[in-house]
Amino acid sequence: MAVDYVLEDLMGKLGEFGKYQFAQFFLQVLSALTAGMHMLSLVTVASVPEHRCFIAGVDNSSLSQLPWNSSAILEAIPLKPSGELDSCHMYNASAGDQSQIPCEKYVYDTTYYKTSRTIDWDFVCDRRWMGAIIQTVFMLGTFTGAVTLGGLADKVGRKTVFCWSALLQLFVGVGVAFIPEYFSVMVARFILGIVGSAGAYICGFVLTMELVGATKRTVCGITFQAVFAGGIMLVAGWGAIIKDRQMLQVVYGLHGCLFLAHWWLMDESPRWLWMQGRAAEAVDIVAKGLRINGSGIPIDKDYYVQKAKQQAAVEEKSSAGLGDLFRTPNLRMKTLNVCLCWFANSIVYYGLSLSAGKLYGNPYLILFLMGLVEFPSYITIVFVLDRLGRRSITSTLMLGGGLCCIVAAFIAQGTTLSTSIVMLGKLLIAGSFAVIYNYSAELFPTVVRNSAMGLGSMCARLSGALTPLITLLGDSFDPKIPAVLFGVVALVSGFWVMFLPETMNKPMPESIEDGENFGKGDTWFSQCAGRKPRQDSIYPDDPEQMVPLKTIESK
C-alpha cells in the first residue's frame, strides 16, 4: 500500500485548521495539562523539606519552631563541612562525647511545606529511597501504559482508550489522597501513571496529528508540550496556595473533570476509522467537520465508501503491530535511534525538573520557573522547525542540553550562575523533547504510528523511572554523578540523531513498506556532503506533505 490518495482527498476537504479542528484540538490538548500535573505532583505532595534530628528536651514536636541556629541546637547536632546542620545525625548525648548517631525522630522546616507524604512517613535520610520509589513506580506506570495502551489504541481506537483513561485518571487521582498505607499508594500511583500519560496524553497527541492539516502539525504538536509545561506551573501554583497535602492532591485529581464531556464531544480519528475498514463512519465525521467549518463543500458518502471497499478487495488487510518496527533493517535502526532519543530527552528533562527542590530559594517559584522557561523554547521552535528541519534542531538542542548538565555539575550549587545554567539546560531539552513528538509521528507509518509513539513514550518513561533513583546517587556518593550521567546520555543521543532522515516537506509514510523505504541514505552527513537521499518512498504529489508553516510566515 502506497499513499492512500482517496483518504487524503477526503481529509483534504476539511482544510488545514477550521472551527471543527480547533474544537477537537482543544479537547485533545487538555490531556497534556493533567499529564504535566500528575507527572510532577509529588514534588509538592511528597516534598522533602529541610530537616534535622529531633532533640529531646529542646523540641516539643516534629514541627518545632525553635531557631535552627540556636545554641541548644548547635550543641546537639554536628555541622557539615559546608557549615550547615547535619540533616541525619546528632551527637550521642548519653556517651558524653562527640560521637554521632542517626536520628530517631525528625524536625522539619515548615517555611514552605506544612504537610507532605515525606513528613508524615519520615522519608528522609536512610528512608529517602522510599519516597523516590513512589515517583519511580509512577513512571513505571507510564512505561506500562505506553507498552500496552499504545498498541491497544491502534486496535480499538484512540477515542476509546483516551476516554476510559481520563475517567480512571479522575477517580484514582482523587482517591490516592485518602490512602494511608505506603504500598497501596504505590499501586494507585502506578495506575495513575498508566492512564494519565500514555492513556490520555499520547492518544490525544496522535488524534491531533491525524486530524489537523500538515501546515498546522508543528504548531499543534508544540502546543501540547507548552500545555504540559502549564501543568507543571499549575503544580507549583496550587502547591503555593494549598498547604494541606491531602487537599492538594484532591485538587490535582479533580482536574480530571475536564474530560467528562469528551465521551460525547470528541470524535474518533477519521484516519484510524478508514484504516480499519470503517469508511462510512470516517466520512460521517468529515461531513460533520465540514458543517461546523461552514465550508459548504459537498461530500459524496457513497463514492468514498465504494472506493474504500474497492481498496479492501485488492489490498491485504494490515495487521501491523509493534514487532513490525523491528523486522526490516532501516525501520529497525530508526526505531532504535528514536527510542534512545526519547530515553535521553526524558532523563534530562525530569532530572532537571525533579532537581527544582534542591535549588536554593522558594521551591514553588523555582518549579514555576522550571515550567515557564520552556515557553521561549516552544515559541522559537514554532517559527524555525519548518525552516531548519527536525533533525538539526533536535540534535543541536540535545547537545546543548547535555553540555549544560555537565557544566552545571562542576559549578557551586546555589549560585546564580549554577541556577541559570540549569534553567538554560531545561529550556534546551524541553525544545528537543517537544520536537521528538512531531518527529516520531512523521517518521513512522500510519499503521503503527500509535504503537511507535507508545514505544517512544515507553523508553521515555523507563528513563523517567530511573531518574529519581539516579538522583539518589548524588546523596550517597558524589553530587556530580547524576548531572554528568544525564549530560553524557544526551550527548550520545544528540550525535546519533544526525543519522535519522529529515521529515520536513516529506510525505508521511502509510504502510510498513513506506516506513522501511523512507529516508534511506538521508543523514546529516550526507546532506552536508551534498548527496541526495534515495527517493523510494517520496511521492511528490502527496497531499500530506510536511510543508512550511505558511500562515505563520505571512504574519
Secondary structure, DSSP 8 states (H G I E B T S, - for coil): ----HHHHHHHHTT-SS-HHHHHHHHHHHHHHHHHHHHHSTHHHHT----EEE--BTTBSSTT--S-TTSHHHHHHS-B-TTSSB-SSEEE-TTTTSS-EEE-SSEEE-TTT-S--HHHHHT--GGGHHHHHHHHHHHHHHHHHHHHHHHHHHHHH-HHHHHHHHHHHHHHHHHHGGG--SHHHHHHHHHHHHIIIIIIIIIHHHHHHHTTS-GGGHHHHHHHHHHHHHHHHHHHHHHHHH---HHHHHHHHHHGGGGGTTHHHH----HHHHHHTT-HHHHHHHHHHHHHHHT------HHHHHHHHHHHHHHS------GGGGGTSHHHHHHHHHHHHHHHHHHHHHHHHHHGGGGSSS-HHHHHHHHHHTHHHHHHHHHHHHHHH-HHHHHHHHHHHHHHHHHHHHTS-TTSHHHHHHHHHHHHHHHHHHHHHHHHHHHHS-GGGHHHHHHHHHHHHHHHHHHHHHHHHHHHHS-THHHHHHHHHHHHHHHHHGGGS---TT-B---SHHHHHHTTTT--HHHHHHT-----TT--TT-TTB----HHHHT-
